[in-house]
Amino acid sequence: MTHQNPPEDGRRIASGAPDTTHRCTIWLQTDGTIAAVTDRFLETTRYTREEFVGRDALSVLTREVDEPDDEANDALAKAIQRLLDANTISVETVETEVPTADDDTASFALDLISRPPDEEFRGSVGVQPDESEQGIHGRDRWVKIRAMDDASIALCLTDPRRPGNPLIYVNRGFEAVTGYTAEEAIGQNCRFLQGDDTDPEAVDQLREAVDEGEPASVELKNYRKDGTPFWNQVEVVPIRDENGEIVHFLGSQRDVTERKQRERKLREQREQLLALDQINRVIQGINSALVSMSTREEVEELVCRRLADSSSYAAAWIGEVNSARGTITPRASDGIDTAALESETEALDVANADDERFASPAMRATRTQEVVVVSNIEDEADSEWSAWALENGYNSAAAVPIGFQEFQYDVLTIYSSRDHAFSGQERGAVAQLREIVGHAINAIERKEALLDNIVVELEFVMRDPSSPLFGATNDGDCTVTYERTIPLADDKAIQFIRVNGMGWEEVRTALTDDPSVDHARVVSEQEDGCLVEIRSPETPITSKLATYGGQVVEAVVEDGEFRVVVEVPHEIDIREIATAVQRAYPDAELVAQRSTTRSVQTLKQFQSALASRLTDKQQAALEAAFVAGYFTWPRESTGEEIAEGLGIAPATFHEHLRNGLAQLLGASLEGADRSN
């Protein structure tokens, strides 16, 4: 039996014009009327074509109404109705007698074959009875082939008695699913549908079932003629002859790609929800544990350990960033050997310096200062890091730059064995680690800076010819000293500046023309100058330096130059802080650096302890009130004036001031020896 050579070409009869010379065939339209009949049928019944075509099939194929209870008529009527109602391929055989033109009857074994509802016709094929065994076998064989040809699923037959168990028949469904024609498929083993990503274990399972003559059902990734992959649900059953010998294998193939995609999407969604829950738990645990952390090393080790312990992630490591050198040095890791991180941390070859495709996620995150997600490492360009990651079973990765404001300390890389991890809300949760860990490291370094005796003094010079206040100092008779900078919300700040050699009216005129100042008032006037409060819409350099762990000891504008001296911890990378400052203020220049020793350590310790007790708003209210002369008598500023500078209501200012004073007195008096 072959696709090309059935006993009679069922496809030609089913889908082409009716054969007018062979078989007793009747074509039915979907409304039950006869569309066409063959010459053989007309010869048998002795009717003319005009007497059949266009008439209702049931009325001309059954007896007259005077015998309504005839069982044969009833069976035929029901079979025709089932044929017209069918939505899938089905085959029925009804034995009945059809009236002839000479008022006689002719016996038929009427084969009814339903057609899909979107086809033009539904076919009913009548075969004149042939009592010989060969005739009956031929009719049965034709019906089976016709049913297989018309089946909506892909069907095929193989012959295990031939070398390689080749295909000897495929139906139209097979052609539609695979894209191969029958002529291209027949003679080959079904292995020709396999490809690089076909699961060898599933193939072995199918081969073992065929070798043992057992039925099997597997799902394989196969490939169409055009190379398109699809998921194929393959079912194979053996066909035995009357002696029990296997003569064929019948295979059915169904494209289940959409179902597999839905299953994969649901699986990924479940994994993402689990990962989101776990990363939120990790973040909560890190937040709780950071309270007791006293060193940067402890923070970094804690973050890596908590991430690697989560079932959603396989490993995590943190590297210290040196922007000036363009390098990353591993500092902490868990679930991964830091010795194996050379491909992650080493700089790119000169030939690939501008090609981000070959850079590791850590390198990319460092350069862009953005979270970098590689959802499928297999899709990455071939590089040392991607090959290493795949060898270790990592399928996705995320790199998070860890820093505070413009200053970057570390880069955190997380690896997962999951496909397409770190997407959606999971990515947003992972990105939170940037601020959480960055704040913790910044707080530790600021604390160390306050408690460390040995510091490095850095001197920056800024020149801003567009600033009217800077220009006013060009003649050497005027200087501007920044006495205090108080950070506010939204990166704003108020500053108290003492101007020598210029009166308030001249200062106000200069500040009115300065776009970097959106509020100014005089706090007090002296004979040779004045104390002025200004507010800037942008973060001033004095505030920026404080966030980097520095303490500003001097900030003066003189001769058109703004000179800022800041103390930073001696172990800090000077190039790092210089790069961060110049990134925020392009005209800033580092002109000097020198080691020195803080003269009053106990005062800084007290200030550090006090800072831990005060809220930011209480701290701002206390400092503003002190510098503005609120505590002098007579007062140089009222509460309403200070509140306006802070941008808050007077009642709110007084509340912050009162609470701040309570904390200040508490820090001073609690535990003191009264006898002294």
Disulfide bonds with the S-S distance in Angstrom:
none
